[in-house]
Amino acid sequence: MLSHCCNIEWLRIDRCHLDDELIMDSFMSHLLYLHVECCKLTKIKFLAVNLVTFLYEGAFIPIDLGHSSKLENAYIRFHEAVFQHSVTSFLRGLPYVQNLTLRIAWPHLEKQWLWDNPLKFSQLRHLQLFFSSYLKDVERVLYLVSLLKATPFIEKLETHFSGYPLLLADVGPRRQELGQSKYNNLKDVIQRSKRTSRISFTCFGKRPCKASKEFWPYGGNGPPFEEAKRIALTTLSSIALPLNVKCCVF
C-alpha cells in the first residue's frame, strides 16, 4: 500500500507487528515526517530524500535513512541496546542528521570501541543523550567520550544520566584502557577536533524523587549529587579548554 502513496507527506506507524523488515524501495520524495512507534520490526529503510523529521521508539533495529540528506531532527528511543552498537548503526543509517536525541532506557557500555572508525556525522550540530546506567557499567561511562570522535562539527552536547550509580573520582577507566587512539579523553577530543563555531557541553544528573536509601544501596543519606557536581566542576576548571568551549554541570 505504501509503495503506491508517492505523494504522502506525513506517516505514523503505531503498533504494527510485522515481525519482518519495513523497506520502501520506491522513492518517497514528498515524505517530510516519519514516526514509527512500538512496532515489531527487524529493519527500517526508506528512500525519503526530503525527510525532515524522524521519530522511533521500540527495540534496537537497523535504521537506514541514508538518502535523507535533509534530515533535521531524529528522536530515537530504544528500550535496551548496546550504546556503541547503536551509534555505529546511526553512522551508517542516519549520516546526515543535524539534531539527534538518543534515549536508551537501559544501555550496555562496551569497554572497547573502534576509535578509528572512518564514518562521521558530517552534519550533526546538536546531540542529546538520555540514559540510565547499570551498576556494572558505572566504571565505563567515560568510554562515551569516543562518540565525539565521530562528531567533528558538533556545537551542543547534552548528557542526561539517571539511576543511582554515579561516576565519581575514584572509579572509571584509566587512560591506557581507553584504546590506542590519540583521542584519549575529553580534553584531547575538544582541542584536537576542528570546530567551526562555539561548542557547549551540558551534563545533567537526574535527581530521583527521593534521594534516600531506597534508591542508594551504598549507605549514607542518599546519592551524593552535590559531591559529584563538585568533582565535575573541579576537574573541568583544571583543564585549559579553548575559548569557544562552554561547559555546564547540573
DAFEN-V556310 format. One record per pair of residues at least 24 apart in sequence whose ideal C-beta (glycine too) atoms are under 10 Angstrom apart, sorted by the first residue. I is the first residue (numbers start at 0). J is the second residue. D is the distance in Angstrom with one decimal. If there is no record, write none. Layout:
i:I j:J d:D
i:I j:J d:D
This chain:
i:1 j:25 d:8.6
i:1 j:27 d:7.9
i:1 j:30 d:9.7
i:1 j:45 d:9.2
i:2 j:27 d:8.9
i:4 j:29 d:9.1
i:4 j:30 d:8.9
i:5 j:29 d:7.1
i:5 j:30 d:9.3
i:6 j:30 d:9.2
i:7 j:31 d:9.4
i:7 j:32 d:9.7
i:7 j:33 d:9.7
i:7 j:47 d:9.8
i:8 j:32 d:7.0
i:8 j:49 d:9.2
i:8 j:51 d:10.0
i:9 j:33 d:8.4
i:9 j:34 d:8.6
i:9 j:52 d:9.5
i:10 j:34 d:7.2
i:10 j:35 d:8.7
i:10 j:45 d:8.9
i:10 j:47 d:9.1
i:10 j:50 d:9.9
i:11 j:35 d:7.7
i:11 j:36 d:7.4
i:11 j:54 d:8.5
i:12 j:36 d:7.3
i:12 j:37 d:9.5
i:12 j:38 d:5.9
i:12 j:40 d:8.8
i:12 j:43 d:9.3
i:12 j:55 d:9.9
i:13 j:37 d:6.5
i:13 j:38 d:7.3
i:13 j:56 d:9.6
i:14 j:38 d:6.4
i:14 j:39 d:8.8
i:14 j:57 d:9.7
i:15 j:39 d:7.9
i:15 j:40 d:8.0
i:16 j:40 d:8.4
i:17 j:41 d:8.2
i:20 j:44 d:7.2
i:20 j:60 d:8.9
i:20 j:61 d:9.0
i:20 j:63 d:9.9
i:21 j:45 d:8.2
i:21 j:60 d:9.2
i:21 j:62 d:9.9
i:22 j:46 d:9.2
i:22 j:63 d:8.3
i:23 j:47 d:7.7
i:26 j:66 d:8.0
i:27 j:66 d:9.8
i:28 j:66 d:9.9
i:30 j:67 d:9.0
i:31 j:69 d:9.0
i:31 j:71 d:10.0
i:32 j:72 d:9.7
i:33 j:64 d:8.3
i:33 j:67 d:9.0
i:33 j:70 d:9.8
i:33 j:73 d:9.8
i:34 j:74 d:8.9
i:35 j:60 d:9.6
i:35 j:62 d:8.8
i:36 j:76 d:8.8
i:37 j:78 d:9.7
i:42 j:92 d:9.5
i:43 j:92 d:8.4
i:44 j:92 d:8.3
i:50 j:95 d:9.6
i:51 j:97 d:9.7
i:52 j:98 d:9.7
i:53 j:93 d:7.7
i:53 j:96 d:8.0
i:53 j:99 d:9.9
i:54 j:100 d:9.3
i:56 j:102 d:8.4
i:59 j:84 d:7.4
i:59 j:85 d:6.0
i:59 j:88 d:7.9
i:59 j:103 d:8.4
i:60 j:88 d:8.5
i:60 j:92 d:10.0
i:61 j:88 d:5.7
i:61 j:89 d:9.8
i:61 j:91 d:8.0
i:61 j:92 d:6.3
i:62 j:88 d:6.8
i:62 j:89 d:7.4
i:62 j:91 d:9.1
i:62 j:92 d:4.6
i:62 j:93 d:6.8
i:63 j:88 d:9.1
i:63 j:91 d:7.4
i:63 j:92 d:4.6
i:63 j:93 d:8.7
i:64 j:89 d:9.6
i:64 j:92 d:5.8
i:64 j:93 d:5.6
i:64 j:94 d:8.6
i:64 j:95 d:8.1
i:64 j:96 d:8.1
i:65 j:91 d:7.1
i:65 j:92 d:6.2
i:65 j:93 d:8.0
i:65 j:94 d:6.2
i:65 j:95 d:8.1
i:66 j:94 d:9.8
i:66 j:95 d:8.9
i:67 j:92 d:9.5
i:67 j:93 d:7.7
i:67 j:94 d:8.9
i:67 j:95 d:6.2
i:67 j:96 d:8.2
i:68 j:94 d:8.6
i:68 j:95 d:4.8
i:68 j:122 d:8.4
i:69 j:95 d:7.3
i:69 j:97 d:8.9
i:69 j:122 d:9.5
i:70 j:94 d:8.9
i:70 j:95 d:5.2
i:70 j:96 d:4.9
i:70 j:97 d:6.9
i:70 j:98 d:9.1
i:70 j:99 d:9.4
i:70 j:122 d:8.1
i:71 j:95 d:9.3
i:71 j:96 d:7.8
i:71 j:97 d:5.0
i:71 j:98 d:6.2
i:71 j:122 d:9.1
i:71 j:124 d:9.7
i:72 j:96 d:7.8
i:72 j:97 d:7.2
i:72 j:98 d:4.8
i:72 j:99 d:8.1
i:72 j:100 d:7.9
i:72 j:125 d:9.1
i:73 j:97 d:8.6
i:73 j:98 d:7.2
i:73 j:99 d:5.1
i:73 j:100 d:7.2
i:73 j:101 d:8.6
i:73 j:123 d:9.7
i:74 j:98 d:8.9
i:74 j:99 d:8.2
i:74 j:100 d:4.7
i:74 j:101 d:8.4
i:74 j:102 d:7.9
i:74 j:127 d:9.0
i:75 j:99 d:7.4
i:75 j:100 d:7.0
i:75 j:101 d:5.2
i:75 j:102 d:7.0
i:75 j:103 d:8.6
i:76 j:100 d:8.3
i:76 j:101 d:8.0
i:76 j:102 d:4.2
i:76 j:103 d:7.7
i:76 j:104 d:7.6
i:76 j:129 d:8.4
i:77 j:101 d:7.9
i:77 j:102 d:7.2
i:77 j:103 d:4.9
i:77 j:104 d:7.2
i:77 j:105 d:8.9
i:77 j:106 d:8.0
i:77 j:130 d:9.2
i:78 j:102 d:9.6
i:78 j:103 d:8.1
i:78 j:104 d:5.3
i:78 j:105 d:7.3
i:79 j:103 d:7.1
i:79 j:104 d:6.3
i:79 j:105 d:4.7
i:79 j:106 d:7.5
i:79 j:107 d:7.6
i:80 j:104 d:9.0
i:80 j:105 d:8.4
i:80 j:106 d:6.2
i:80 j:107 d:7.2
i:80 j:130 d:9.4
i:81 j:106 d:7.3
i:81 j:107 d:4.6
i:81 j:108 d:7.8
i:81 j:109 d:6.3
i:82 j:106 d:4.5
i:82 j:107 d:6.7
i:82 j:108 d:5.4
i:82 j:109 d:7.5
i:82 j:112 d:9.1
i:82 j:128 d:8.8
i:82 j:130 d:7.5
i:82 j:136 d:9.0
i:82 j:139 d:9.3
i:82 j:142 d:8.4
i:82 j:143 d:7.1
i:82 j:145 d:9.9
i:82 j:146 d:8.4
i:83 j:107 d:8.7
i:83 j:108 d:7.4
i:83 j:109 d:4.9
i:83 j:110 d:9.6
i:83 j:111 d:8.6
i:83 j:112 d:4.7
i:83 j:113 d:8.3
i:83 j:116 d:10.0
i:83 j:142 d:7.8
i:83 j:143 d:9.1
i:83 j:145 d:7.7
i:83 j:146 d:8.5
i:84 j:109 d:8.0
i:84 j:112 d:9.6
i:86 j:112 d:8.4
i:86 j:116 d:9.3
i:86 j:118 d:9.7
i:86 j:120 d:9.3
i:86 j:128 d:9.9
i:86 j:143 d:9.3
i:86 j:145 d:8.7
i:86 j:146 d:5.8
i:86 j:149 d:7.2
i:86 j:150 d:10.0
i:87 j:112 d:8.3
i:87 j:113 d:7.5
i:87 j:116 d:7.1
i:87 j:118 d:7.7
i:87 j:149 d:9.0
i:89 j:118 d:9.4
i:89 j:120 d:7.7
i:89 j:123 d:9.5
i:89 j:149 d:9.1
i:90 j:116 d:7.1
i:90 j:117 d:9.4
i:90 j:118 d:3.9
i:90 j:119 d:7.3
i:90 j:120 d:6.8
i:90 j:146 d:10.0
i:90 j:149 d:6.1
i:91 j:118 d:6.7
i:93 j:120 d:7.9
i:93 j:122 d:9.6
i:93 j:123 d:9.0
i:94 j:118 d:7.3
i:94 j:119 d:7.9
i:94 j:120 d:6.9
i:94 j:121 d:6.6
i:94 j:122 d:7.8
i:94 j:123 d:9.2
i:95 j:120 d:8.4
i:95 j:121 d:7.2
i:95 j:122 d:5.0
i:95 j:123 d:8.8
i:96 j:120 d:6.7
i:96 j:121 d:9.8
i:96 j:122 d:6.6
i:96 j:123 d:6.1
i:96 j:124 d:9.5
i:96 j:125 d:9.7
i:96 j:126 d:9.4
i:97 j:122 d:5.0
i:97 j:123 d:6.4
i:97 j:124 d:5.4
i:97 j:125 d:7.2
i:97 j:152 d:9.8
i:98 j:122 d:9.5
i:98 j:123 d:7.7
i:98 j:124 d:6.6
i:98 j:125 d:4.3
i:98 j:126 d:7.9
i:98 j:127 d:8.1
i:98 j:155 d:9.0
i:99 j:123 d:6.2
i:99 j:124 d:9.3
i:99 j:125 d:7.4
i:99 j:126 d:5.3
i:99 j:127 d:7.2
i:99 j:128 d:9.0
i:99 j:150 d:9.3
i:99 j:153 d:9.8
i:100 j:125 d:8.6
i:100 j:126 d:8.0
i:100 j:127 d:4.3
i:100 j:128 d:8.2
i:100 j:129 d:7.4
i:100 j:157 d:8.9
i:100 j:159 d:10.0
i:101 j:126 d:7.7
i:101 j:127 d:7.1
i:101 j:128 d:5.5
i:101 j:129 d:7.1
i:101 j:130 d:7.9
i:101 j:146 d:9.7
i:102 j:127 d:8.4
i:102 j:128 d:8.1
i:102 j:129 d:4.2
i:102 j:130 d:6.7
i:102 j:131 d:9.9
i:102 j:159 d:8.6
i:103 j:128 d:8.3
i:103 j:129 d:7.5
i:103 j:130 d:4.4
i:103 j:131 d:8.2
i:103 j:132 d:9.9
i:104 j:129 d:8.9
i:104 j:130 d:7.2
i:104 j:131 d:6.6
i:104 j:161 d:9.7
i:105 j:130 d:7.7
i:105 j:131 d:6.2
i:105 j:132 d:8.5
i:105 j:133 d:6.8
i:105 j:136 d:9.7
i:105 j:162 d:9.0
i:106 j:130 d:4.6
i:106 j:131 d:7.6
i:106 j:132 d:7.1
i:106 j:133 d:8.0
i:106 j:136 d:7.5
i:106 j:143 d:9.5
i:107 j:132 d:9.6
i:107 j:133 d:7.1
i:107 j:135 d:8.8
i:107 j:136 d:6.8
i:107 j:139 d:9.1
i:108 j:132 d:7.7
i:108 j:133 d:8.3
i:108 j:135 d:8.9
i:108 j:136 d:4.5
i:108 j:137 d:9.3
i:108 j:138 d:9.2
i:108 j:139 d:4.1
i:108 j:140 d:7.0
i:108 j:141 d:9.4
i:108 j:142 d:5.7
i:108 j:143 d:7.3
i:109 j:136 d:9.4
i:109 j:139 d:7.6
i:109 j:142 d:7.0
i:109 j:145 d:9.7
i:110 j:136 d:9.9
i:110 j:138 d:9.4
i:110 j:139 d:6.3
i:110 j:142 d:6.6
i:110 j:172 d:7.5
i:110 j:176 d:7.2
i:110 j:177 d:9.3
i:110 j:178 d:9.3
i:111 j:142 d:8.1
i:111 j:145 d:9.3
i:111 j:176 d:8.9
i:111 j:177 d:9.2
i:111 j:178 d:6.5
i:112 j:142 d:6.5
i:112 j:143 d:9.5
i:112 j:144 d:9.9
i:112 j:145 d:4.8
i:112 j:146 d:8.6
i:112 j:148 d:9.1
i:112 j:177 d:9.5
i:112 j:178 d:7.3
i:112 j:180 d:9.5
i:113 j:145 d:8.3
i:113 j:148 d:9.4
i:113 j:149 d:9.7
i:113 j:178 d:8.9
i:113 j:180 d:9.5
i:114 j:145 d:6.0
i:114 j:148 d:6.3
i:114 j:149 d:9.9
i:114 j:177 d:8.3
i:114 j:178 d:4.8
i:114 j:179 d:7.1
i:114 j:180 d:3.5
i:114 j:181 d:8.8
i:114 j:182 d:6.5
i:114 j:183 d:9.0
i:115 j:148 d:8.4
i:115 j:178 d:9.0
i:115 j:179 d:8.8
i:115 j:180 d:6.5
i:115 j:182 d:9.5
i:116 j:145 d:8.9
i:116 j:148 d:7.5
i:116 j:149 d:6.6
i:117 j:149 d:9.5
i:118 j:149 d:6.5
i:119 j:148 d:8.5
i:119 j:149 d:5.3
i:119 j:150 d:7.5
i:119 j:151 d:5.9
i:119 j:152 d:8.8
i:120 j:146 d:9.3
i:120 j:149 d:5.6
i:120 j:150 d:5.1
i:120 j:151 d:8.0
i:120 j:152 d:8.0
i:120 j:153 d:7.7
i:121 j:149 d:9.6
i:121 j:150 d:9.4
i:121 j:151 d:7.5
i:121 j:152 d:7.2
i:122 j:150 d:10.0
i:122 j:152 d:7.4
i:123 j:149 d:8.3
i:123 j:150 d:5.2
i:123 j:151 d:8.7
i:123 j:152 d:6.8
i:123 j:153 d:5.7
i:123 j:154 d:9.0
i:123 j:156 d:9.9
i:124 j:150 d:8.9
i:124 j:152 d:6.6
i:124 j:153 d:6.3
i:124 j:154 d:4.8
i:124 j:155 d:6.9
i:124 j:196 d:8.6
i:124 j:198 d:9.7
i:125 j:153 d:7.5
i:125 j:154 d:6.6
i:125 j:155 d:4.7
i:125 j:156 d:8.0
i:125 j:157 d:8.1
i:125 j:199 d:9.3
i:126 j:150 d:6.5
i:126 j:153 d:5.9
i:126 j:154 d:9.3
i:126 j:155 d:7.3
i:126 j:156 d:5.2
i:126 j:157 d:7.2
i:126 j:158 d:8.8
i:127 j:155 d:8.5
i:127 j:156 d:8.1
i:127 j:157 d:4.6
i:127 j:158 d:8.0
i:127 j:159 d:7.2
i:127 j:201 d:9.2
i:127 j:203 d:9.9
i:128 j:156 d:7.9
i:128 j:157 d:7.0
i:128 j:158 d:4.8
i:128 j:159 d:6.6
i:128 j:160 d:8.6
i:128 j:202 d:9.7
i:128 j:203 d:9.9
i:129 j:157 d:8.6
i:129 j:158 d:8.2
i:129 j:159 d:4.4
i:129 j:160 d:8.4
i:129 j:161 d:7.8
i:129 j:203 d:8.9
i:129 j:205 d:8.7
i:130 j:158 d:8.8
i:130 j:159 d:7.6
i:130 j:160 d:7.0
i:130 j:161 d:7.5
i:130 j:162 d:8.3
i:131 j:159 d:9.7
i:131 j:160 d:7.5
i:131 j:161 d:4.8
i:131 j:162 d:3.8
i:131 j:163 d:9.1
i:131 j:164 d:9.0
i:131 j:205 d:8.6
i:132 j:160 d:6.6
i:132 j:161 d:8.1
i:132 j:162 d:4.9
i:132 j:163 d:8.9
i:132 j:164 d:5.5
i:132 j:165 d:8.9
i:132 j:166 d:8.4
i:133 j:162 d:7.8
i:133 j:164 d:7.7
i:134 j:162 d:8.4
i:134 j:163 d:8.0
i:134 j:164 d:5.2
i:134 j:216 d:8.8
i:135 j:164 d:9.0
i:136 j:162 d:9.5
i:136 j:164 d:7.8
i:136 j:166 d:9.7
i:137 j:162 d:8.7
i:137 j:163 d:9.3
i:137 j:164 d:3.8
i:137 j:165 d:7.3
i:137 j:166 d:6.1
i:137 j:167 d:9.0
i:137 j:170 d:6.3
i:137 j:171 d:8.3
i:138 j:164 d:9.1
i:138 j:166 d:7.6
i:138 j:169 d:9.9
i:138 j:170 d:4.8
i:138 j:171 d:5.5
i:138 j:172 d:6.7
i:138 j:176 d:9.7
i:139 j:166 d:9.1
i:139 j:170 d:9.6
i:139 j:171 d:8.0
i:139 j:172 d:6.8
i:139 j:176 d:9.6
i:140 j:164 d:8.8
i:140 j:165 d:9.2
i:140 j:166 d:4.6
i:140 j:170 d:8.8
i:140 j:171 d:6.8
i:140 j:172 d:8.9
i:141 j:166 d:7.3
i:141 j:170 d:9.4
i:141 j:171 d:4.9
i:141 j:172 d:5.3
i:141 j:173 d:9.6
i:141 j:174 d:9.7
i:141 j:176 d:9.1
i:141 j:177 d:7.1
i:141 j:183 d:9.9
i:141 j:184 d:7.7
i:141 j:185 d:8.3
i:142 j:171 d:9.2
i:142 j:172 d:6.5
i:142 j:176 d:8.8
i:142 j:177 d:7.1
i:142 j:178 d:8.9
i:143 j:185 d:9.8
i:144 j:172 d:9.6
i:144 j:177 d:7.4
i:144 j:182 d:7.6
i:144 j:183 d:8.3
i:144 j:184 d:6.4
i:144 j:185 d:5.5
i:144 j:186 d:9.8
i:144 j:187 d:8.9
i:144 j:188 d:6.2
i:145 j:177 d:7.8
i:145 j:178 d:7.5
i:145 j:180 d:7.9
i:145 j:182 d:7.4
i:145 j:183 d:9.7
i:145 j:188 d:8.7
i:146 j:188 d:9.3
i:147 j:182 d:7.5
i:147 j:185 d:7.5
i:147 j:187 d:9.6
i:147 j:188 d:4.4
i:147 j:189 d:7.8
i:147 j:192 d:7.0
i:147 j:198 d:9.6
i:147 j:200 d:9.5
i:148 j:180 d:7.2
i:148 j:181 d:9.9
i:148 j:182 d:5.2
i:148 j:187 d:9.9
i:148 j:188 d:6.6
i:148 j:191 d:9.5
i:148 j:192 d:8.0
i:150 j:188 d:9.2
i:150 j:192 d:8.1
i:150 j:198 d:9.6
i:151 j:192 d:5.7
i:151 j:193 d:6.1
i:151 j:194 d:8.0
i:151 j:195 d:9.1
i:152 j:192 d:8.7
i:152 j:193 d:8.1
i:152 j:194 d:7.3
i:152 j:195 d:6.2
i:152 j:196 d:8.2
i:152 j:198 d:9.2
i:153 j:192 d:8.4
i:153 j:194 d:8.1
i:153 j:196 d:9.7
i:153 j:198 d:6.3
i:153 j:199 d:9.4
i:153 j:200 d:9.4
i:154 j:194 d:8.0
i:154 j:195 d:8.6
i:154 j:196 d:5.5
i:154 j:197 d:6.6
i:154 j:198 d:5.6
i:154 j:199 d:6.9
i:154 j:243 d:9.6
i:155 j:196 d:9.9
i:155 j:197 d:8.8
i:155 j:198 d:7.1
i:155 j:199 d:4.7
i:155 j:200 d:8.1
i:155 j:201 d:7.5
i:155 j:245 d:9.2
i:156 j:198 d:7.2
i:156 j:199 d:7.1
i:156 j:200 d:5.0
i:156 j:201 d:7.0
i:156 j:202 d:8.8
i:156 j:246 d:9.6
i:157 j:199 d:8.5
i:157 j:200 d:8.1
i:157 j:201 d:4.6
i:157 j:202 d:7.8
i:157 j:203 d:7.0
i:157 j:247 d:9.2
i:157 j:249 d:9.9
i:158 j:200 d:8.0
i:158 j:201 d:7.3
i:158 j:202 d:4.9
i:158 j:203 d:6.9
i:158 j:204 d:9.3
i:158 j:248 d:9.9
i:159 j:201 d:8.9
i:159 j:202 d:8.1
i:159 j:203 d:4.5
i:159 j:204 d:8.3
i:159 j:205 d:6.1
i:159 j:249 d:9.3
i:160 j:202 d:7.5
i:160 j:203 d:7.0
i:160 j:204 d:5.6
i:160 j:205 d:6.4
i:160 j:227 d:9.7
i:161 j:203 d:8.9
i:161 j:204 d:8.1
i:161 j:205 d:3.9
i:161 j:206 d:8.8
i:161 j:207 d:7.7
i:162 j:204 d:9.9
i:162 j:205 d:8.2
i:162 j:207 d:8.7
i:162 j:214 d:8.9
i:162 j:222 d:9.5
i:163 j:207 d:7.4
i:163 j:210 d:9.3
i:163 j:213 d:9.6
i:163 j:214 d:5.1
i:163 j:215 d:5.2
i:163 j:216 d:7.3
i:163 j:217 d:8.2
i:163 j:221 d:9.0
i:163 j:222 d:5.8
i:164 j:215 d:9.4
i:164 j:216 d:9.7
i:164 j:217 d:9.0
i:164 j:222 d:8.9
i:165 j:204 d:7.0
i:165 j:215 d:9.5
i:165 j:217 d:9.8
i:165 j:222 d:6.3
i:165 j:223 d:7.0
i:165 j:224 d:7.7
i:165 j:226 d:8.6
i:165 j:227 d:4.8
i:165 j:228 d:9.9
i:165 j:230 d:9.4
i:165 j:231 d:10.0
i:166 j:204 d:9.6
i:166 j:227 d:7.6
i:166 j:230 d:9.0
i:166 j:231 d:8.9
i:167 j:223 d:7.6
i:167 j:226 d:7.2
i:167 j:227 d:6.0
i:167 j:230 d:6.1
i:167 j:231 d:9.4
i:168 j:226 d:9.2
i:168 j:227 d:9.1
i:168 j:229 d:9.8
i:168 j:230 d:5.0
i:168 j:231 d:9.4
i:168 j:233 d:8.8
i:168 j:234 d:7.8
i:169 j:230 d:9.6
i:184 j:238 d:9.1
i:185 j:234 d:9.4
i:185 j:235 d:8.8
i:185 j:238 d:7.8
i:185 j:240 d:9.2
i:185 j:244 d:9.9
i:185 j:246 d:9.1
i:186 j:234 d:9.9
i:186 j:235 d:9.5
i:186 j:237 d:9.8
i:186 j:238 d:5.0
i:186 j:239 d:8.1
i:186 j:240 d:7.4
i:186 j:241 d:9.9
i:186 j:244 d:9.9
i:189 j:238 d:8.6
i:189 j:240 d:6.4
i:189 j:241 d:6.5
i:189 j:243 d:9.3
i:189 j:244 d:5.7
i:189 j:246 d:9.3
i:190 j:238 d:9.3
i:190 j:239 d:8.6
i:190 j:240 d:8.0
i:190 j:241 d:6.4
i:190 j:244 d:9.0
i:192 j:241 d:9.9
i:194 j:241 d:7.6
i:194 j:243 d:6.2
i:194 j:244 d:8.2
i:195 j:243 d:9.3
i:196 j:243 d:7.1
i:197 j:241 d:9.4
i:197 j:242 d:8.8
i:197 j:243 d:4.5
i:197 j:244 d:7.4
i:197 j:245 d:6.6
i:198 j:240 d:9.6
i:198 j:241 d:8.4
i:198 j:243 d:6.3
i:198 j:244 d:5.4
i:198 j:245 d:7.4
i:198 j:246 d:9.3
i:199 j:243 d:9.4
i:199 j:244 d:7.7
i:199 j:245 d:4.5
i:199 j:246 d:7.7
i:199 j:247 d:7.4
i:200 j:235 d:8.7
i:200 j:240 d:9.2
i:200 j:244 d:7.1
i:200 j:245 d:7.1
i:200 j:246 d:4.6
i:200 j:247 d:7.1
i:200 j:248 d:8.9
i:201 j:245 d:8.5
i:201 j:246 d:7.7
i:201 j:247 d:4.6
i:201 j:248 d:7.8
i:201 j:249 d:7.2
i:202 j:227 d:9.8
i:202 j:228 d:9.2
i:202 j:231 d:6.8
i:202 j:235 d:9.5
i:202 j:246 d:8.0
i:202 j:247 d:7.2
i:202 j:248 d:5.0
i:202 j:249 d:7.0
i:203 j:247 d:8.9
i:203 j:248 d:8.2
i:203 j:249 d:4.8
i:204 j:228 d:7.0
i:204 j:231 d:8.6
i:204 j:248 d:7.9
i:204 j:249 d:6.9
i:205 j:249 d:9.3
i:206 j:249 d:9.5
i:224 j:249 d:9.8
